[in-house]
Amino acid sequence: MAKLYKKTSGNGTLTLYLGKRDYVDHVQNVDPIEGVVKLDPAGLAGRKVFVKLACAFHYGREDLDVIGLSFRKDIWVKHIQLYPDAGHKPNLTPMHVCLLKKAGEQGRAFTFDIATNLPCSVTLQPGPDNAGKACGVDFEVKTYIATEADPEEKLDRKDTARMTVRKIQFAPDATGAPGPRADICKSFMMSDKPVHLQASLEKEIYYHGDPINVNIKVKNETSRTVTKIKIIVEQTTDVVLYSADKYTKTVLSQDFGETIDANSTFDKSLAITPLLAENKKKRGLALEGRLKDEDTNLASNTIIRAGMDKEVLGILVSYKIKVNLMVSSGGLLGGLTASDIQVELPLILMHPKPQEGRLPLRLSKFPQQ
């Protein structure tokens, strides 16, 4: 049974209902946000009721907003007037019908169509000692009582009910194409023959939490020994909205005690699994937008539609795998003068598409504001 989400304003006049909090960006279109607001006209004192969807980039703690040190930029905002009736008549979907049954006669249905050029929800993980809202891109649905839709109007918190939602992307359909491959041939001083390294992945896209098999082939024609294989997964985050900041974080570093003797070959798949659980304390790591009552995971790769303005996307996330061979120098110094051989592979890390079909809804209440 799926959840139904409900949030009531502090004065009890407004209740916001949503059937889900994750909305899928299919690249060519985005799932609409279908919701219902239950309102009590007796508590409005002649004012109007609106519902608003905002996509915002934020940086800084909420408590700094008071002294103007927090940075927030609305990327996209849309308002709908629900009361008095201003002509918003969405085509009622099965989701609307279910929510209206919960809300009763005072329920008003609404639909937001999300623009396709907006970023997905991403949060940069704060440090262990940092409190408040971290840097990131989020989406918020808010219903409120006001005289006009003017965003500059000062709203009383008890006259609002809000919920954070997420815009997410799932992995595109598999094309059957082979995964990436990289080769390098490196020679060393005092050796007339090289070491050949080839690394490849079995497919283009991997799902969060699934093992990634890295296929490694080595032809060691030298008199040296490969003493260790290290595989590293790096996440690169481009904050493109307000600056050219780029952050690279290691989300996995794993040593394999494989040795490759002189004048020998190696052909083996080594499995790795990058997980957020191993990176909980890394400040600045990109996570999928966090909902307060739910856990999250490493951010998925950003999929960009052709012709899209990257700056509007706010935060871009990508991954790569580095395969390193540690080659000893031999002789008296041994590993003290070891050298690295390295290749890099692009990695696409995403969620699989969920199975189609709707489930009955069960209510999940949030505290009043």
RALIN-V389152 format. One record per helix or strand. SS is the DSSP state (2 for helix, 1 for strand). FROM is the first residue (numbers start at 1). LEN is the number of residues. If there is no record, write none. Layout:
ss=SS from=FROM len=LEN
ss=SS from=FROM len=LEN
This chain:
ss=1 from=2 len=7
ss=1 from=14 len=5
ss=1 from=22 len=4
ss=1 from=30 len=1
ss=1 from=33 len=7
ss=2 from=41 len=3
ss=1 from=48 len=12
ss=2 from=62 len=6
ss=1 from=71 len=13
ss=2 from=94 len=10
ss=1 from=107 len=6
ss=1 from=122 len=3
ss=1 from=136 len=11
ss=2 from=157 len=3
ss=1 from=160 len=11
ss=1 from=181 len=6
ss=1 from=195 len=7
ss=1 from=205 len=3
ss=1 from=212 len=9
ss=1 from=226 len=14
ss=1 from=245 len=12
ss=1 from=260 len=1
ss=1 from=264 len=9
ss=2 from=276 len=3
ss=1 from=286 len=3
ss=1 from=298 len=1
ss=2 from=310 len=4
ss=1 from=315 len=13
ss=2 from=334 len=4
ss=1 from=339 len=13
ss=1 from=361 len=6
